[in-house]
Each structure stands twice: as C-alpha cells, then as structure tokens.
Amino acid sequence: MIAKQPKIFIRLCCLFLSILLSAFVTNSYALPQHSAVPGGVAVVPLKVKTTRTPTVHYRQRRVMVIAEKDQWLAVVGIPLTAKRGQHRLLIKTFDGRNLKQAFNVKPKKYASQRLTIKNKRKVNPYAKDLDRIRSDKKTIVSALSHWSDKKKAPDNFIQPVDGIFSSPFGLRRFFNDQPRKPHSGLDIAASEGTAIVAPADGTIVNTGDYFFNGNTVFIDHGQGLITMYCHMSRIDVKPGDKVKQGKTFGAVGQTGRVTGAHLHWGVSLNNVRVDPTLFLPTALTK
C-alpha cells in the first residue's frame, strides 16, 4: 500500500499541472473582457454548429467572429446609446441558414466631466470651420468602419503609451459648461514627445490632421477592430504600413482640441466606439 502512494501522488500532480496548463491556454487567448453594457463588448457563444465561419450582424453591421476550441464566438461592440434589455444577432451560415440569437445588455451610468478650453473656437467653431469639420467626420467614420477579413483574433493588447489614465471612456462631457457628446475613448496623460506604440499587430488605415482630433492615426487589426490615436505631435507612418505590437509610430502631443499633452486612444468594434480598457490585461486597468 505504501508503494502505491508515490504513484498516486505523481498522478495527482500531473492532473493539477494539466488543469493549470488548460487555464493558461484559455486565458492567454486574445479576447476582450466581456462587459455587456452600453459602450462595452459582449462576447457571445454562438448556438450554431458549422465548420465554416458564420457571418454575424448586429444593428446591420458585421461583427467579429472567432473560433475558440469547438465553438464560434461573436465579439460585439455595444454603442453608448444602447438601451438595457434583449438585443439580437443575425447569423448566416455558409450553407444558407439564417438564424437569430439574443443577448442581454445591462445598464451602466457614466460620470460627468467639465473642462475649460482656452481656444474657444474649438468649442464653438466659426462658420468657415464647419466645412472642414464635416469633411473630417466623413474621413474618420470611413476609417473606423473599415473591414478586413482576419481569422485569428489580434494578440493581447498592450498599453500604447506610458502615462496616467486622465479621462476614462464614457464621461458625459461639458466644454466651457456646454454639453457635448460622451467621451468616446481613453485619455492617457503623458509628456509631449512620449513614444506611442502599437498595442497589437495591424495595418495603418489612414492618418490625418483634423479640427478636433489634431494629428491622428488609425490602425486596422482585422474584422472591424480599429484603434485610433489623436492629438499626436508627430506621425511616423503612412496608410498601408504594417505595424507590429510594440512598434513606435508617433508621439504624444497637444494638437486639436486639448487642455494639455495627452493621447486620446479610441477603440472601434463593428463601427461602435467601446471602452479601450476592456482590451487590456485587468492588472493594467486597476
């Protein structure tokens, strides 16, 4: 009986090690944190069996679909304007089946923020600025709605710049006491000239200098996942360039509508602006 104990102990150790490795493999997969709230991301296991990637739409926009083990997952960006309750995905399989699947969205209340902008023109633009603002908007929306097929999800994101999270996503904003749209990204305070690096592999979709956003870069990570970087002091890339995770592509600045040097980091998923911290390891967001 005593001779059998080492064998039992070894088997138990092997079982424990197997469980640990399994957990590591699962957690290392590049999925954002599930947060089915306005401005969040819903990771929805699809109730469909097929060997070919299904096509999924939410609010008439195509959404990311990735494979994990033996199931398909829809990774869905939820707009800040979304109402609580049941929402619906439309699923089309390769063999022509059209299916529907629901998921629930919970409410979330965001805080308010009041900022004083010294350049009053950036709060109340002149009439001659409006044509440029409208043109900027078309270009920005086109970049954020870009789609490229990519089977593999992007690698786990890293923070694009070292700094303090100065203005979180979703804030209800007031500029010079005037209400404006909620904050659609994450502001990271850093000194002008601080390097900005790609949080994951991608392709530069567009770059430009915009009235409100200043010098801006858009990176396509595949399947409707686009990241945006605003107020930069310089841009070191051009459309079509490939960037690797950790590669410097520009620097922090204070161009456009700002109160000081910082990076506005935006994440767009199925052309919906979502909370960038959901794509970071939880240790970085605490």
C-alpha positions as CSV (number, residue, x, y, z in Angstrom):
1,M,0.0,0.0,0.0
2,I,2.8,2.3,0.8
3,A,4.5,1.6,-2.5
4,K,1.4,2.9,-4.4
5,Q,1.4,6.3,-2.7
6,P,4.1,7.8,-4.8
7,K,2.3,6.8,-8.0
8,I,-0.9,8.3,-6.7
9,F,0.9,11.5,-5.8
10,I,2.5,11.7,-9.3
11,R,-0.9,11.2,-10.9
12,L,-2.4,14.0,-8.8
13,C,0.5,16.3,-9.7
14,C,0.1,15.6,-13.4
15,L,-3.7,16.2,-13.1
16,F,-3.1,19.5,-11.3
17,L,-0.5,20.6,-13.9
18,S,-2.9,19.7,-16.7
19,I,-5.6,21.9,-15.2
20,L,-3.1,24.8,-14.8
21,L,-2.0,24.5,-18.4
22,S,-5.5,24.3,-19.7
23,A,-6.4,27.5,-17.8
24,F,-3.3,29.2,-19.1
25,V,-4.1,28.4,-22.7
26,T,-7.7,29.6,-22.3
27,N,-6.8,32.9,-20.5
28,S,-4.0,33.7,-23.0
29,Y,-6.4,33.8,-25.9
30,A,-6.8,37.3,-27.2
31,L,-10.4,38.1,-26.1
32,P,-11.5,41.4,-24.7
33,Q,-13.2,41.4,-21.3
34,H,-16.9,40.6,-21.6
35,S,-18.9,43.6,-20.4
36,A,-22.4,43.7,-22.0
37,V,-23.2,47.3,-21.2
38,P,-23.5,50.5,-23.3
39,G,-20.0,51.2,-24.5
40,G,-18.9,47.7,-23.7
41,V,-18.2,44.4,-25.5
42,A,-20.3,41.3,-25.5
43,V,-18.5,38.0,-26.1
44,V,-21.4,35.8,-27.2
45,P,-21.0,32.0,-27.8
46,L,-23.0,31.2,-30.9
47,K,-25.5,28.4,-30.8
48,V,-24.6,27.1,-34.3
49,K,-22.7,24.1,-35.4
50,T,-20.7,24.6,-38.6
51,T,-17.2,24.1,-39.8
52,R,-17.2,27.3,-41.8
53,T,-17.1,30.7,-40.2
54,P,-20.7,32.1,-39.9
55,T,-21.4,35.7,-40.8
56,V,-22.9,37.7,-38.0
57,H,-24.6,41.2,-38.0
58,Y,-25.7,43.4,-35.1
59,R,-27.7,46.5,-36.0
60,Q,-27.0,45.9,-39.7
61,R,-23.2,46.0,-39.1
62,R,-21.0,43.0,-39.4
63,V,-19.3,41.8,-36.2
64,M,-16.1,39.9,-35.4
65,V,-16.4,36.1,-35.2
66,I,-13.6,33.9,-33.9
67,A,-13.2,30.3,-33.2
68,E,-12.3,29.1,-29.7
69,K,-11.9,25.3,-29.2
70,D,-15.2,23.8,-30.6
71,Q,-17.4,26.9,-30.8
72,W,-17.8,30.2,-32.5
73,L,-17.8,33.4,-30.6
74,A,-19.2,36.8,-31.7
75,V,-17.3,39.7,-30.3
76,V,-19.8,42.6,-30.4
77,G,-19.3,46.3,-29.8
78,I,-22.3,47.9,-28.0
79,P,-23.0,51.6,-28.6
80,L,-23.2,54.1,-25.7
81,T,-26.8,54.8,-26.8
82,A,-27.9,51.1,-26.4
83,K,-30.9,50.5,-24.2
84,R,-31.0,47.9,-21.5
85,G,-32.7,44.6,-22.3
86,Q,-32.5,42.0,-25.0
87,H,-30.5,42.6,-28.2
88,R,-30.4,40.4,-31.3
89,L,-27.7,39.0,-33.5
90,L,-28.5,37.9,-37.1
91,I,-26.4,34.8,-38.1
92,K,-25.9,33.5,-41.6
93,T,-24.2,30.1,-42.1
94,F,-22.2,29.0,-45.2
95,D,-24.9,26.6,-46.1
96,G,-27.5,29.4,-46.3
97,R,-29.3,29.1,-42.9
98,N,-30.4,32.4,-41.4
99,L,-30.6,32.3,-37.6
100,K,-31.3,34.7,-34.7
101,Q,-29.7,34.8,-31.3
102,A,-30.4,37.1,-28.4
103,F,-28.1,38.5,-25.7
104,N,-28.8,40.9,-22.8
105,V,-27.4,44.4,-22.2
106,K,-27.3,45.7,-18.7
107,P,-27.4,49.5,-17.9
108,K,-24.4,51.5,-16.9
109,K,-24.1,55.1,-15.7
110,Y,-21.1,57.1,-16.5
111,A,-19.7,60.1,-14.6
112,S,-19.6,63.7,-15.8
113,Q,-16.6,65.8,-16.6
114,R,-16.3,69.6,-17.0
115,L,-13.3,71.0,-18.9
116,T,-12.2,74.6,-19.7
117,I,-10.9,75.0,-23.3
118,K,-8.9,78.2,-23.7
119,N,-9.3,78.1,-27.5
120,K,-13.0,78.9,-27.7
121,R,-13.0,78.3,-31.4
122,K,-12.6,74.6,-30.6
123,V,-15.8,74.7,-28.6
124,N,-17.9,77.0,-30.8
125,P,-16.3,76.7,-34.3
126,Y,-16.5,79.6,-36.8
127,A,-18.8,79.2,-39.7
128,K,-15.8,78.7,-42.0
129,D,-14.7,75.8,-39.9
130,L,-17.9,73.8,-40.4
131,D,-17.0,72.5,-43.9
132,R,-13.7,71.2,-42.6
133,I,-15.4,69.5,-39.7
134,R,-18.0,67.8,-41.9
135,S,-15.2,66.6,-44.2
136,D,-13.2,65.4,-41.2
137,K,-16.2,63.4,-40.0
138,K,-16.6,61.6,-43.3
139,T,-13.0,60.6,-43.3
140,I,-12.9,59.5,-39.7
141,V,-16.1,57.4,-40.0
142,S,-14.8,55.8,-43.1
143,A,-11.6,54.7,-41.3
144,L,-13.5,53.5,-38.2
145,S,-15.9,51.4,-40.3
146,H,-13.2,49.7,-42.3
147,W,-13.4,45.9,-42.5
148,S,-10.7,43.4,-43.4
149,D,-11.0,39.6,-43.0
150,K,-8.8,38.0,-40.5
151,K,-9.4,34.6,-38.9
152,K,-7.2,35.0,-35.9
153,A,-8.0,37.5,-33.2
154,P,-5.4,40.1,-32.5
155,D,-2.7,39.4,-29.9
156,N,-3.4,40.6,-26.3
157,F,-3.2,44.4,-26.3
158,I,-0.5,46.4,-24.6
159,Q,-0.9,50.0,-23.4
160,P,0.0,52.3,-26.3
161,V,1.7,54.9,-24.1
162,D,3.1,55.1,-20.6
163,G,1.0,57.5,-18.6
164,I,-1.9,58.1,-16.3
165,F,-5.5,57.4,-17.3
166,S,-6.7,61.0,-17.0
167,S,-10.2,60.8,-18.6
168,P,-11.9,57.4,-18.8
169,F,-14.2,56.3,-21.5
170,G,-17.9,57.3,-21.4
171,L,-17.7,60.5,-19.5
172,R,-20.6,62.9,-20.1
173,R,-18.6,66.0,-21.1
174,F,-19.1,69.7,-20.7
175,F,-16.7,72.1,-22.5
176,N,-16.9,75.6,-21.0
177,D,-20.1,74.5,-19.4
178,Q,-21.6,73.4,-22.7
179,P,-22.8,69.8,-23.0
180,R,-21.1,67.7,-25.7
181,K,-21.1,64.0,-26.8
182,P,-19.8,61.4,-24.3
183,H,-16.1,60.7,-24.3
184,S,-15.5,58.0,-26.9
185,G,-12.0,57.0,-25.9
186,L,-9.5,56.8,-23.1
187,D,-7.2,59.8,-22.4
188,I,-3.7,58.9,-21.2
189,A,-1.7,61.9,-19.9
190,A,2.0,61.9,-20.9
191,S,4.7,64.5,-21.7
192,E,4.8,65.8,-25.3
193,G,7.1,63.7,-27.4
194,T,6.4,60.4,-25.4
195,A,6.5,57.5,-27.8
196,I,3.2,55.9,-28.9
197,V,3.4,52.2,-29.7
198,A,1.0,49.8,-31.5
199,P,-1.0,47.8,-28.9
200,A,-1.2,44.9,-31.3
201,D,-0.2,44.0,-34.9
202,G,-2.1,45.8,-37.6
203,T,-2.1,47.9,-40.8
204,I,-2.3,51.7,-40.9
205,V,-5.7,52.6,-42.5
206,N,-5.4,56.3,-42.5
207,T,-3.6,59.3,-41.0
208,G,-4.5,63.0,-40.9
209,D,-4.8,66.3,-39.2
210,Y,-8.4,67.0,-38.0
211,F,-10.0,70.1,-36.5
212,F,-10.9,68.5,-33.1
213,N,-8.7,65.4,-33.1
214,G,-5.5,67.0,-34.3
215,N,-2.8,64.7,-35.8
216,T,-4.4,61.2,-35.9
217,V,-3.6,57.6,-36.8
218,F,-6.0,54.7,-37.4
219,I,-4.8,51.1,-37.2
220,D,-6.8,48.1,-38.6
221,H,-6.4,44.9,-36.5
222,G,-8.9,42.9,-38.6
223,Q,-12.6,42.1,-38.5
224,G,-13.8,45.6,-37.8
225,L,-11.4,46.2,-34.9
226,I,-9.9,49.7,-35.4
227,T,-7.8,51.7,-33.0
228,M,-7.5,55.5,-33.2
229,Y,-4.8,57.8,-31.7
230,C,-5.4,61.5,-31.5
231,H,-3.6,64.8,-30.6
232,M,-0.2,63.5,-31.7
233,S,2.8,65.8,-32.1
234,R,4.2,63.7,-34.9
235,I,3.2,60.8,-37.2
236,D,5.9,58.3,-38.3
237,V,3.7,56.1,-40.5
238,K,1.6,56.3,-43.7
239,P,-1.5,54.4,-44.9
240,G,-0.7,50.8,-45.9
241,D,2.2,50.4,-43.5
242,K,2.3,47.3,-41.4
243,V,3.0,47.7,-37.7
244,K,4.0,45.1,-35.1
245,Q,2.9,45.2,-31.5
246,G,5.2,47.5,-29.6
247,K,6.4,49.4,-32.6
248,T,6.6,53.2,-32.3
249,F,4.5,55.0,-34.9
250,G,4.4,58.5,-33.5
251,A,4.5,60.7,-30.3
252,V,2.2,62.3,-27.8
253,G,1.2,65.9,-28.5
254,Q,-1.5,68.5,-27.9
255,T,-2.9,69.2,-31.4
256,G,-6.6,69.7,-31.9
257,R,-9.0,70.3,-29.0
258,V,-7.0,69.7,-25.8
259,T,-6.3,71.1,-22.4
260,G,-2.7,69.7,-22.3
261,A,-0.5,67.0,-23.7
262,H,-2.1,63.6,-23.8
263,L,-3.1,60.7,-26.1
264,H,-6.7,60.1,-26.8
265,W,-6.9,56.3,-27.5
266,G,-10.1,55.1,-29.2
267,V,-11.2,51.6,-29.9
268,S,-13.9,50.9,-32.5
269,L,-15.5,47.5,-32.9
270,N,-18.2,47.0,-35.7
271,N,-18.0,50.8,-36.1
272,V,-19.0,51.3,-32.5
273,R,-16.8,53.1,-30.0
274,V,-16.1,50.9,-27.0
275,D,-14.1,51.1,-23.8
276,P,-10.4,50.5,-24.6
277,T,-9.6,49.2,-21.1
278,L,-11.6,46.1,-21.9
279,F,-8.8,45.1,-24.3
280,L,-6.1,45.5,-21.7
281,P,-5.0,42.9,-19.1
282,T,-7.0,43.7,-15.9
283,A,-3.9,44.4,-13.9
284,L,-3.2,47.5,-16.1
285,T,-6.7,48.9,-15.5
286,K,-6.7,48.9,-11.7
